[in-house]
């Protein structure tokens, strides 16, 4: 009997596409038995591993921009712009208190040790603590302390943890790359992003042609919220790039470089590439679009997946 593993990659708000991927695989009769995730991949993977994917789906599909703003707990004293306590407390309420060792499927959340820079596999203990550690985007979210150690985003060292699935005993690994669709290739000459005249980086969500934004929508965009906030916290007539844009773009570049290296040495058996380049890093309220993109990505290579399981 072939044991299937799924490696869920990083990608912030694009990560709701993982839900659609899992739904699509289930429709094809494929249920991964081991799960590894980095960052948002750890968040969705944890819900799947404890059989709470449906409650998670219902929760994220109900997000509004206002809901997201109410969960943004500003805390500059904890090593990040946000403390992250509010959103993870709500996640705990939804998923419940459980230990990783008690999950339905073997699960590992990948994190990065803040001081040593080493890749850390969180495979036991409190599930929400492990997920919180894996999701701690440097500069944006405060590092998570577990015991005597502090952890940040697992994407810094291992954006798509294929090797972790192999370690858990997977014979066949399905990987989900949220930043691998051609439109997301940061090295491509025709997709490079330049700062606009006012110095701000382009907002991919605003660039979408199928959903034009009116003035009210633009003002309430999550990214605009962070832009305004950073300008209030760090007023400067010479500031050319807003703080969040720099952090988000820098981490995405780092993740893509790291990902290419890791996947070259540790390739998955099947790679799924949801088309989510139009979804911004903080567009968590666009879950329905991301979920559909994940489902569509599975169906697009359905013949390849089914061939692997013949």
LINFEN-V796791 format. One record per helix or strand. SS is the DSSP state (2 for helix, 1 for strand). FROM is the first residue (numbers start at 1). TO is the last residue. If there is no record, write none. Layout:
BEGIN
ss->(SS;SS)
from->(FROM;FROM)
to->(TO;TO)
END
This chain:
BEGIN
ss->(1;2;1;2;2;2;1;1;2;1;2;1;1;1;2;1;1;1;2;2;1;2;2;2;2;2;1;2;2)
from->(4;12;34;40;53;65;74;80;85;99;100;106;119;126;127;139;144;149;154;162;172;182;189;215;222;243;270;284;302)
to->(8;27;38;49;61;70;74;82;95;99;102;113;122;126;134;141;146;153;156;167;176;184;191;219;233;265;272;300;308)
END
